Structures are given as C-alpha cells and as structure tokens.
Amino acid sequence: MKYISLLLLALVSTTASSDEELERAVITSCAYQAGTAREIQNIRQVEGDDWPQFEQKIKKIYKDTQGRIDLLAIGKIVYLEPLKRLPDAVYEHTFNSCVKHIQGKDKSA
C-alpha cells in the first residue's frame, strides 16, 4: 500500500512538473516572438519600409532556413499592425495572441 501511495505521489508530481515545464516553454516561445515583433516594429518605424521592402531585405540577409521563415511570419503579422502603434503595444498584442493561440483560446485554433 505504501508503494502504491508513493507511486501515485510520484505520478502526480511528474505531471505537475511537466505542466510547469510546458507553461515555461509557452511563455518563453511567446516572449521570443513578441520581442521579435517589437523589434520589427521599431525597424519599420525608423526605416519606413512597407511589407514587400521588408520581405526582400530579410530574404537578402538570411538564408532560406526555418529561422527566416519564422522571422517573415512574425514580420507579416507586424505589418498588419498600424505603423504608428507603439512597439511595446505590438509586443503585448503579439504575446497575448500567441499565448491564447497555444492554449487553444483564440478563434483560429
């Protein structure tokens, strides 16, 4: 009986630990995406590029890798935002949208 209790306790703590690790991974991933979005908005406001110009610059700078694909996906979302929106507001919107999407709480999920 003691063995079963210890086994159940270990199983519950493992599940809780996995949930915490998953939550950390979600927050880390969304924070990275949101930080990238904030920087793209900063660059966009300084350089005044439209989407095609930004896309071409990225394609010239980065090789055709998953990193470039991800950067362009984030950039495309940023370019849907108003040009005058503050970079920190873009960060917040991107972060919140990402978390909701991963948790399955947005309409597109």
Rosetta constraint file for C-alpha pairs under 8 A:
AtomPair CA 1 CA 5 HARMONIC 6.30 0.50
AtomPair CA 2 CA 6 HARMONIC 6.24 0.50
AtomPair CA 3 CA 7 HARMONIC 6.11 0.50
AtomPair CA 4 CA 8 HARMONIC 6.12 0.50
AtomPair CA 5 CA 9 HARMONIC 6.11 0.50
AtomPair CA 6 CA 10 HARMONIC 6.08 0.50
AtomPair CA 7 CA 11 HARMONIC 6.14 0.50
AtomPair CA 8 CA 12 HARMONIC 6.14 0.50
AtomPair CA 9 CA 13 HARMONIC 6.15 0.50
AtomPair CA 10 CA 14 HARMONIC 5.99 0.50
AtomPair CA 11 CA 15 HARMONIC 6.21 0.50
AtomPair CA 12 CA 16 HARMONIC 6.21 0.50
AtomPair CA 13 CA 17 HARMONIC 5.97 0.50
AtomPair CA 14 CA 18 HARMONIC 6.05 0.50
AtomPair CA 15 CA 19 HARMONIC 6.13 0.50
AtomPair CA 16 CA 20 HARMONIC 6.20 0.50
AtomPair CA 17 CA 21 HARMONIC 6.19 0.50
AtomPair CA 18 CA 22 HARMONIC 6.07 0.50
AtomPair CA 19 CA 23 HARMONIC 6.10 0.50
AtomPair CA 20 CA 24 HARMONIC 6.18 0.50
AtomPair CA 21 CA 25 HARMONIC 6.13 0.50
AtomPair CA 22 CA 26 HARMONIC 6.18 0.50
AtomPair CA 23 CA 27 HARMONIC 6.21 0.50
AtomPair CA 24 CA 28 HARMONIC 5.99 0.50
AtomPair CA 25 CA 29 HARMONIC 6.01 0.50
AtomPair CA 26 CA 30 HARMONIC 6.04 0.50
AtomPair CA 26 CA 99 HARMONIC 6.89 0.50
AtomPair CA 26 CA 102 HARMONIC 7.35 0.50
AtomPair CA 27 CA 31 HARMONIC 5.88 0.50
AtomPair CA 27 CA 99 HARMONIC 7.25 0.50
AtomPair CA 28 CA 32 HARMONIC 6.15 0.50
AtomPair CA 29 CA 33 HARMONIC 6.30 0.50
AtomPair CA 30 CA 34 HARMONIC 5.99 0.50
AtomPair CA 30 CA 94 HARMONIC 7.75 0.50
AtomPair CA 30 CA 95 HARMONIC 5.33 0.50
AtomPair CA 30 CA 98 HARMONIC 5.61 0.50
AtomPair CA 30 CA 99 HARMONIC 6.41 0.50
AtomPair CA 31 CA 35 HARMONIC 5.93 0.50
AtomPair CA 31 CA 95 HARMONIC 6.05 0.50
AtomPair CA 32 CA 36 HARMONIC 6.17 0.50
AtomPair CA 33 CA 37 HARMONIC 6.18 0.50
AtomPair CA 33 CA 74 HARMONIC 6.98 0.50
AtomPair CA 33 CA 94 HARMONIC 7.28 0.50
AtomPair CA 33 CA 95 HARMONIC 7.16 0.50
AtomPair CA 34 CA 38 HARMONIC 6.16 0.50
AtomPair CA 34 CA 90 HARMONIC 7.45 0.50
AtomPair CA 34 CA 91 HARMONIC 4.63 0.50
AtomPair CA 34 CA 92 HARMONIC 7.06 0.50
AtomPair CA 34 CA 93 HARMONIC 7.94 0.50
AtomPair CA 34 CA 94 HARMONIC 5.11 0.50
AtomPair CA 34 CA 95 HARMONIC 5.05 0.50
AtomPair CA 35 CA 39 HARMONIC 6.33 0.50
AtomPair CA 35 CA 91 HARMONIC 6.08 0.50
AtomPair CA 36 CA 40 HARMONIC 6.19 0.50
AtomPair CA 36 CA 71 HARMONIC 7.80 0.50
AtomPair CA 36 CA 74 HARMONIC 7.38 0.50
AtomPair CA 37 CA 41 HARMONIC 6.19 0.50
AtomPair CA 37 CA 74 HARMONIC 6.16 0.50
AtomPair CA 37 CA 75 HARMONIC 6.63 0.50
AtomPair CA 37 CA 78 HARMONIC 6.05 0.50
AtomPair CA 37 CA 87 HARMONIC 7.89 0.50
AtomPair CA 37 CA 90 HARMONIC 6.65 0.50
AtomPair CA 37 CA 91 HARMONIC 6.15 0.50
AtomPair CA 37 CA 94 HARMONIC 7.10 0.50
AtomPair CA 38 CA 42 HARMONIC 6.27 0.50
AtomPair CA 38 CA 87 HARMONIC 4.79 0.50
AtomPair CA 38 CA 88 HARMONIC 6.30 0.50
AtomPair CA 38 CA 90 HARMONIC 5.81 0.50
AtomPair CA 38 CA 91 HARMONIC 5.09 0.50
AtomPair CA 39 CA 43 HARMONIC 6.21 0.50
AtomPair CA 39 CA 87 HARMONIC 7.25 0.50
AtomPair CA 40 CA 44 HARMONIC 5.93 0.50
AtomPair CA 40 CA 75 HARMONIC 6.50 0.50
AtomPair CA 40 CA 78 HARMONIC 7.11 0.50
AtomPair CA 41 CA 45 HARMONIC 6.09 0.50
AtomPair CA 41 CA 78 HARMONIC 6.55 0.50
AtomPair CA 41 CA 79 HARMONIC 7.96 0.50
AtomPair CA 41 CA 83 HARMONIC 7.68 0.50
AtomPair CA 41 CA 86 HARMONIC 7.90 0.50
AtomPair CA 41 CA 87 HARMONIC 5.56 0.50
AtomPair CA 41 CA 90 HARMONIC 7.35 0.50
AtomPair CA 42 CA 46 HARMONIC 6.28 0.50
AtomPair CA 42 CA 87 HARMONIC 6.07 0.50
AtomPair CA 43 CA 47 HARMONIC 5.82 0.50
AtomPair CA 43 CA 48 HARMONIC 7.74 0.50
AtomPair CA 44 CA 48 HARMONIC 5.19 0.50
AtomPair CA 44 CA 49 HARMONIC 5.66 0.50
AtomPair CA 44 CA 50 HARMONIC 7.70 0.50
AtomPair CA 44 CA 83 HARMONIC 7.57 0.50
AtomPair CA 45 CA 49 HARMONIC 7.86 0.50
AtomPair CA 45 CA 83 HARMONIC 6.64 0.50
AtomPair CA 45 CA 84 HARMONIC 7.49 0.50
AtomPair CA 49 CA 53 HARMONIC 5.63 0.50
AtomPair CA 49 CA 54 HARMONIC 5.88 0.50
AtomPair CA 50 CA 54 HARMONIC 6.28 0.50
AtomPair CA 50 CA 79 HARMONIC 7.64 0.50
AtomPair CA 51 CA 55 HARMONIC 6.01 0.50
AtomPair CA 51 CA 76 HARMONIC 7.19 0.50
AtomPair CA 51 CA 79 HARMONIC 6.26 0.50
AtomPair CA 52 CA 56 HARMONIC 6.15 0.50
AtomPair CA 53 CA 57 HARMONIC 6.25 0.50
AtomPair CA 54 CA 58 HARMONIC 6.28 0.50
AtomPair CA 55 CA 59 HARMONIC 6.21 0.50
AtomPair CA 55 CA 72 HARMONIC 6.78 0.50
AtomPair CA 56 CA 60 HARMONIC 6.21 0.50
AtomPair CA 57 CA 61 HARMONIC 6.24 0.50
AtomPair CA 58 CA 62 HARMONIC 5.92 0.50
AtomPair CA 58 CA 68 HARMONIC 7.35 0.50
AtomPair CA 58 CA 72 HARMONIC 7.55 0.50
AtomPair CA 59 CA 63 HARMONIC 6.97 0.50
AtomPair CA 59 CA 64 HARMONIC 7.50 0.50
AtomPair CA 59 CA 68 HARMONIC 7.52 0.50
AtomPair CA 62 CA 68 HARMONIC 6.12 0.50
AtomPair CA 63 CA 68 HARMONIC 6.88 0.50
AtomPair CA 64 CA 68 HARMONIC 6.12 0.50
AtomPair CA 64 CA 69 HARMONIC 7.36 0.50
AtomPair CA 65 CA 69 HARMONIC 6.41 0.50
AtomPair CA 66 CA 70 HARMONIC 6.04 0.50
AtomPair CA 67 CA 71 HARMONIC 6.08 0.50
AtomPair CA 68 CA 72 HARMONIC 6.09 0.50
AtomPair CA 69 CA 73 HARMONIC 6.18 0.50
AtomPair CA 70 CA 74 HARMONIC 6.24 0.50
AtomPair CA 71 CA 75 HARMONIC 6.02 0.50
AtomPair CA 72 CA 76 HARMONIC 5.96 0.50
AtomPair CA 73 CA 77 HARMONIC 6.57 0.50
AtomPair CA 74 CA 78 HARMONIC 6.35 0.50
AtomPair CA 75 CA 79 HARMONIC 6.15 0.50
AtomPair CA 76 CA 80 HARMONIC 6.67 0.50
AtomPair CA 77 CA 81 HARMONIC 7.11 0.50
AtomPair CA 78 CA 90 HARMONIC 7.33 0.50
AtomPair CA 79 CA 83 HARMONIC 7.64 0.50
AtomPair CA 81 CA 85 HARMONIC 7.00 0.50
AtomPair CA 81 CA 90 HARMONIC 7.51 0.50
AtomPair CA 85 CA 89 HARMONIC 6.55 0.50
AtomPair CA 85 CA 90 HARMONIC 6.84 0.50
AtomPair CA 86 CA 90 HARMONIC 6.46 0.50
AtomPair CA 87 CA 91 HARMONIC 6.23 0.50
AtomPair CA 88 CA 92 HARMONIC 6.23 0.50
AtomPair CA 89 CA 93 HARMONIC 6.11 0.50
AtomPair CA 90 CA 94 HARMONIC 5.98 0.50
AtomPair CA 91 CA 95 HARMONIC 5.98 0.50
AtomPair CA 92 CA 96 HARMONIC 6.08 0.50
AtomPair CA 93 CA 97 HARMONIC 6.04 0.50
AtomPair CA 94 CA 98 HARMONIC 6.03 0.50
AtomPair CA 95 CA 99 HARMONIC 6.27 0.50
AtomPair CA 96 CA 100 HARMONIC 6.17 0.50
AtomPair CA 97 CA 101 HARMONIC 6.01 0.50
AtomPair CA 97 CA 106 HARMONIC 7.56 0.50
AtomPair CA 98 CA 102 HARMONIC 6.17 0.50
AtomPair CA 99 CA 103 HARMONIC 6.08 0.50
AtomPair CA 100 CA 104 HARMONIC 6.02 0.50
AtomPair CA 100 CA 105 HARMONIC 4.89 0.50
AtomPair CA 100 CA 106 HARMONIC 5.50 0.50
AtomPair CA 101 CA 105 HARMONIC 5.84 0.50
AtomPair CA 101 CA 106 HARMONIC 5.23 0.50
AtomPair CA 101 CA 108 HARMONIC 7.49 0.50
AtomPair CA 101 CA 109 HARMONIC 6.00 0.50
AtomPair CA 102 CA 109 HARMONIC 7.96 0.50
AtomPair CA 104 CA 109 HARMONIC 5.42 0.50
AtomPair CA 105 CA 109 HARMONIC 7.04 0.50
